[in-house]
Amino acid sequence: MQPAATPSTPNATASVAAIPPQSLQAPRLARRMACWLYEGMLMFGVVFLAGYLHSTLSQTRNALDNRHGLQLFLFIIFGIYFVWFWHKGQTLAMKTWHIRVLDAQGQPLSQARALLRYACSWLWFLPPLVATLPFQLPVLEVLVLLTGWIVFWALASRLHPQGQFWHDALAGTRLVSHTPPARAKA
């Protein structure tokens, strides 16, 4: 007599491990950038809550007081946010756009790999900001240069053999299309 089969609950690791290698190609650039913009909108809520928490804990009354402390606090909060969600496979924006982040072998990210990806992802912003620092440019000019750099950095992914962003290549990660499994009807 065979033992009765018990239904198992699929976990995220099992569904990721079942991804065939040919589907590990990067999603289209337009879809990745739409996800990137949506992530930016969602980050407004994170910034609001973190800013409120920081100003309450530090008793900061003016937004210009303790500005560098707030920037460091936001850098840490962003790191916690992204490392946590990337370790789990995807952020809310990535879930919405059916994109998942994996390591180069197609496995879920370790926290160390997610932290490395977070550090490398600052290549979206730091080069133009550091380059303009000694010139004391007006904010509008810095934003124009930053936007130009972001467009360049996004288009540079077309030069990668698998279409990945270069910060993903540096971190040993990759973005892939991920259609969630269909839910069973009860």
JONOR-V456271 format. One record per backbone hydrogen bond with DSSP energy under -0.5 kcal/mol. CO is the residue of the C=O (numbers start at 0). NH is the residue of the N-H. E is the energy in kcal/mol with one decimal. If there is no record, write none. Layout:
co:CO nh:NH e:E
co:CO nh:NH e:E
This chain:
co:7 nh:9 e:-0.6
co:10 nh:14 e:-1.8
co:11 nh:15 e:-2.0
co:12 nh:16 e:-2.6
co:13 nh:17 e:-0.9
co:15 nh:18 e:-1.8
co:19 nh:22 e:-1.7
co:20 nh:23 e:-1.7
co:24 nh:176 e:-0.8
co:27 nh:31 e:-2.1
co:28 nh:32 e:-2.6
co:29 nh:33 e:-2.1
co:30 nh:34 e:-2.1
co:31 nh:35 e:-2.1
co:32 nh:36 e:-2.6
co:33 nh:37 e:-2.4
co:34 nh:38 e:-2.5
co:35 nh:39 e:-1.8
co:36 nh:40 e:-1.9
co:37 nh:41 e:-2.3
co:38 nh:42 e:-1.9
co:39 nh:43 e:-0.6
co:40 nh:43 e:-1.0
co:40 nh:44 e:-0.6
co:41 nh:44 e:-0.9
co:41 nh:45 e:-1.1
co:42 nh:46 e:-3.0
co:43 nh:47 e:-2.5
co:44 nh:48 e:-2.4
co:45 nh:49 e:-2.7
co:46 nh:50 e:-3.0
co:47 nh:51 e:-2.5
co:48 nh:52 e:-2.4
co:49 nh:53 e:-2.8
co:50 nh:54 e:-2.7
co:51 nh:55 e:-2.1
co:52 nh:56 e:-2.7
co:53 nh:57 e:-2.6
co:54 nh:58 e:-0.6
co:54 nh:59 e:-1.3
co:61 nh:64 e:-1.1
co:63 nh:66 e:-0.9
co:65 nh:69 e:-2.0
co:66 nh:70 e:-2.3
co:67 nh:71 e:-2.2
co:68 nh:72 e:-2.4
co:69 nh:73 e:-2.8
co:70 nh:74 e:-2.3
co:71 nh:75 e:-2.1
co:72 nh:76 e:-2.6
co:73 nh:77 e:-3.2
co:74 nh:78 e:-2.0
co:75 nh:79 e:-2.5
co:76 nh:80 e:-2.7
co:77 nh:81 e:-2.9
co:78 nh:82 e:-2.6
co:79 nh:83 e:-2.2
co:80 nh:84 e:-2.2
co:81 nh:85 e:-3.1
co:82 nh:86 e:-2.0
co:83 nh:87 e:-1.3
co:84 nh:88 e:-0.8
co:84 nh:89 e:-1.0
co:85 nh:88 e:-0.5
co:85 nh:108 e:-0.6
co:88 nh:100 e:-2.4
co:90 nh:94 e:-2.3
co:91 nh:95 e:-2.2
co:92 nh:96 e:-2.1
co:93 nh:98 e:-3.0
co:94 nh:97 e:-1.0
co:97 nh:177 e:-2.8
co:99 nh:175 e:-2.8
co:101 nh:173 e:-2.6
co:102 nh:105 e:-2.1
co:106 nh:102 e:-3.2
co:109 nh:113 e:-2.4
co:110 nh:114 e:-2.3
co:111 nh:115 e:-2.2
co:112 nh:116 e:-2.3
co:113 nh:117 e:-2.1
co:114 nh:118 e:-2.3
co:115 nh:119 e:-2.6
co:116 nh:120 e:-2.2
co:117 nh:121 e:-0.6
co:118 nh:121 e:-1.0
co:119 nh:122 e:-2.0
co:120 nh:123 e:-1.8
co:121 nh:124 e:-1.5
co:121 nh:125 e:-3.0
co:124 nh:128 e:-1.4
co:125 nh:129 e:-3.1
co:126 nh:130 e:-2.3
co:127 nh:131 e:-1.8
co:128 nh:132 e:-0.8
co:129 nh:133 e:-0.5
co:131 nh:134 e:-1.1
co:131 nh:135 e:-0.7
co:131 nh:136 e:-0.7
co:132 nh:135 e:-1.0
co:137 nh:141 e:-2.0
co:138 nh:142 e:-2.6
co:139 nh:143 e:-2.0
co:140 nh:144 e:-2.4
co:141 nh:145 e:-2.7
co:142 nh:146 e:-2.5
co:143 nh:147 e:-2.3
co:144 nh:148 e:-2.2
co:145 nh:149 e:-2.4
co:146 nh:150 e:-2.3
co:147 nh:151 e:-2.4
co:148 nh:152 e:-3.2
co:149 nh:153 e:-2.4
co:150 nh:154 e:-2.6
co:151 nh:155 e:-1.9
co:153 nh:156 e:-1.3
co:154 nh:157 e:-1.8
co:155 nh:158 e:-1.7
co:156 nh:159 e:-1.1
co:159 nh:162 e:-1.5
co:161 nh:25 e:-1.1
co:164 nh:168 e:-1.7
co:165 nh:169 e:-2.3
co:166 nh:170 e:-1.7
co:167 nh:171 e:-1.1
co:167 nh:172 e:-2.8
co:171 nh:103 e:-1.6
co:173 nh:101 e:-2.7
co:175 nh:99 e:-2.7
co:177 nh:179 e:-0.6
